[in-house]
Amino acid sequence: MKKTLVSALGAALVVGAASTTFAAANPFSDVPRDHWAYDAVTQLAADGVVEGYGDGTFRGDRNITRYEMAQMVAKAMAKGDMSASDRALVDRLAAEFADELNNLGVRVSNLEKHADMVKWNGKVSYTYESLRRENQAKDNSNELKFRLEPKAEINDHWQAIARLDANVDPSEDAGSDGKVTLKRAYVQGDYDKFQVKLGKMALSSAEGYTGAGNLVFDKEFSGAEFTFGKDLSAKLQAGRANLAGTFTEIPSVSGPALYDPDNAGTANYQGVELQYAKNNWQAGAAYYRLGSKAFKPILKNGSSTMGIWALNAGYHFDKNVMLAGSYAHNTKIEDSKFKKSYQIGVDYKGADQADKGSWGAYLAYRYLGAASVAATQDGAQFGTKGIELGLGYVPYKNVVLTGKYFNGKEIGGGNHDKVQKLYGSVEFFF
């Protein structure tokens, strides 16, 4: 007999097939039913120990290598329903082919590691918004978004992360092309109580309260970010932020707009945050600096540099209820009504996309003045103040429904004092 059939019979003894006859379809054209090794070979094929070739042959007369034999032994070792004698035979085979099994294990581990180096997450979402200002027509909009978020492992400490958004206006012609935007692209290094990010990443201001969103920043910037510590952490940021479109017209007491939304441009940015979170408490302080020529018409003495300091605090009464708030102050704005921003609210539970049936709600009072450079505006708008209510529900795993309602008025009065905002979305995560 050739080595192949001897090896197959040895493995057949391991899986308990050599002494068992059973009815099974012939898996290999060159192993007829009357072949002396038929039972062993067909059982091995059924158990996944041997696979044969793509043309449906077993080629039992071909000499095999020690590595091929080690593959069969490794598959036999994976079977759990063995007798004591079969397990002893497995151990002897494993000892004989120890080097090959070791190399096989390394190859399989490396293959699994590389196959898992890149992970893809994302979502498909539909969003509807309706902004209503007194004495103005309703501003209704809806958007369909497809998001991809790849994450690739570089080594034990570093990974590369990106975000791609494709936005489509469903009200446009069916043949219209959506706009694809690279929202984020950065590398991240994680060490003991230290993290570094380099590239284009999230710019999210530190908040003691997150239900309604961010009070100062909810955007991206390009540059570097360094975070130190655990319970008490410090974050340093520096780079450039594209603020075009983030400022909206905010009527001041004298009438003209506080910001020009078309000329905000790109600003140099630096930020430092200190945040404490332990047990039921969290609190923090931050200072943000922005520099751009577009700021000269609106800042004190024609300055091109804007400074914003912020405070936040929050307390968890239990796992379901949290009370928190944040305050921010723009040091270069003279108008006392507009230089400040703040929000305070209560969070109850929370909608967890992985937990079917989970839900959450929040109620907040928001005041978005000139310190809210790029705040979250799903509800309250720049230059407005009022009550915001939000609800979230997970009807099925990875499906999240969100609704928000804002009812308030413009900070400076103006020609259309009352402001309302309706927001709804459905998100499918994958």
C-alpha positions, 0 to 999 in steps of 0.5 A: 500500500502507498503511504496515502492509504496507510495514513487514511486508515490510521486517521479512520481508526481515530474517527472510529470509521474503520470498523463501521459500515454505513450507507453513504454516497460515493464521494470519489470516483476512483474509490469504488464501493467494493474498494477495501478502504471505501468505508474509511475514506467515505467516513473521513470525507464526511467528517471533513478530514479528507477533501480530495480534489476538484475533479472528484477523485481521491487519488489514493495511490499518490504518496502524500507529504508529512504536511498533508498527513499533519492536516488530516491529524489536525482535523481528527484532533478537532473531533470531540467524541473519541474513545480513550483508545482513539484519543491515545492514537491521536496523541501518538500521531500528534507527537509524530507530526509535532513539527508539521502541526506546529507550522500548520497552527502558525499558518492558520493563526496568521491567516485568521489574524490577517483575515480579521485585520480589516473590519467593515461597519456602516449604516444606511439611514433616512432622515427627515427635517422640518424647520419652521420659523414664524412668518416664513415658509416651512423648510422641509428636507430629507436625506438618504445616507450610505455610510462605510466605516472600515477599520484596519489593524496595523500592528498591536498598537496602531490601527487605521480608521476611515468614514465614507458618507454617500448622501442622496436627496430623495426628492431629486431625479432618480438618476441623480448622483449622490455626493460621496465625502471622505469624512474621516481618515486617521491612524490611532495608536493606543497605549497604557493610559495614552492615545494618539490620533493623526489625520482627519478625525472627529471634533466633538466638544467635551460634554457632561450631557450628550442626549441632545448633542454637542454644545460647541463642536460636532464636526471634524478637523485635520491634525493631531490629538493626544489623550492622557490618563483614565479617570482624570484625562487630558486631551490636546488637539491642534490642526485645521477645521473647515467651518464653511456652512457651520455658522448660520445667520444669527440676527443680533440686536442691531439687525445684521447677522452675527456670522456669514455662513458663506465666508466662515472658511477654514480656521486654525484650531487648538483645543485642550480639555480636562475631564473627570469621570468616576462612579456617578460623577463626571465634570470637565473644563476646556478651552478652544482657540480658532483663528480665521480672517473671516472672523474679523467683522464679528469679533472685538477690535477686528480680531481674527482669533476666537477663544471659547472656554467651556465647563460641564458636569453630570451626575448618574442617579442610577443606571437609567437616569442622568442629570447634566449640563454644559456652559460655553463662553465666547471671549471675543463677542461683545453682545452679552446675549450671544457670547454664551451658550448652554444646555441642561437636561435629563437622560432616561435609559438609552436606545442600544442598537444591539438590544432589541426593544431598548429605548431612551428619551431626553428632555433639555433646555438649549441656548445656542449662542456664539459659543456654539461654533459647530453645535449639534443642530438636529433640534435647536438651531444656532441663535435659538433657545428653547425646549428640546425633546428626543426619543429613541427606540430599537424595534429590531436588532441594529435598527434604530428609530429616532425622533426629536422636537424643538420649540423655542425662539430666536435669541435676539428677537428679530422678524421671526421670533418663534422657531420649531424643528421636527427631526426623524430618522431610521438607521440600519446598522451593519 
